[in-house]
Amino acid sequence: MNMNSEQLKFHEPSGKLDEGFKVRGEGYIEKFEEKYAEQEAESEQPVGGDIDFNKLLEELEGEQYLAKTGAAEIVEQIQKIKGKEGFSPEIFKDILVKILQRMQNECGDLGSLAVLEEAWKLCDFEKSARKYPEDHILHNGAYDFTNGKILISAREEEFTALMTIMALAVSGSDHKINVLHHENIHAKQYGPPTLRNIIKTRFERLFRKEKTILTETQSMVSANSRNSREIQSLRDLYEKLKQFTVPDEVINTRPFNKKGGGYNVIISDRAVDYLIVGHQEVRQLYALGLDDAVIADLVKNARWNKKNGVFNTLHNAIEELRDARGLESEDMENLVLKDILERKIVLYKAQRIAREEIDKVVDQLDE
Ligand SMILES: [Zn+2]
């Protein structure tokens, strides 16, 4: 293929963003957000399927009320635990285990925390420290598909029970673990670093931008779906992806670009199509109950169907699951909304549980 460097130059879609969103999405975001706001404001009776949105919204409000924020108070409680005679850091491990047990029982899902062990095995902390010489408060990560390793700006010693407890108590999730979760999904999407997979991924990153966008979409949406506030809406996803585009530079073929990360995405109007459709499809698959690995496999084998404007494997899987359950497309929208609400609830719940477990230990100290 003869590549014209001029064509490959990044072009800022300035002003075209909204236009681009409207073209393909028919105001998809607006529709989505409107519908969501409607549900929230009017607390309507169940729409489509058997979803009781009333009940979900009540639960969300209740948990939101109980999940107090404010790090100072938590630090104070932690200091009390540390100041106790005979204190050992082991106590934080015990607290974390209790929190995780309760999360599993009361939320039914550990979210990103569930993949920590698996993702940890792929981490290269030495290389990470070289790639990210300065520590970042908001952690970054990268997946190197050429060797199957995850790089993260967090230091190995930051992964402590105490740090995770505090993160959960403040926000319901631990951002650096969400980053690992994100990269771990990439590991599943690209498969092991065999020569075949490396060549395939390189090719797709160069010539199939839609695949890069789709892989990012799954990783980003998933982190939100499961215990993180990373991506709240399609617009956030777009903004996030745009941050990682390669500015005024021909796309590089190296696995990572020092300036912009390894995304190699040029956001054009057509890329916005991929983003909207990919987002919709990935959201629906998660709402239908598929897990990271299964969706990653669909993503791995996905091709953009130009004629129908869908990602073939994802689209087929949705249709199949939808038909098997006798759901209409309107039910799908409700299912996605339900999924989003439930995941918000989980975040607040996790926050409350972490607080309660810290408080319990402090109360015992006072006795
Ligand atoms: Zn990514």
Boltz pocket constraint, residues with backbone or C-beta under 6 A from the ligand:
constraints:
  - pocket:
      binder: B
      contacts: [[A, 182], [A, 186], [A, 215], [A, 216], [A, 219]]
      max_distance: 6.0
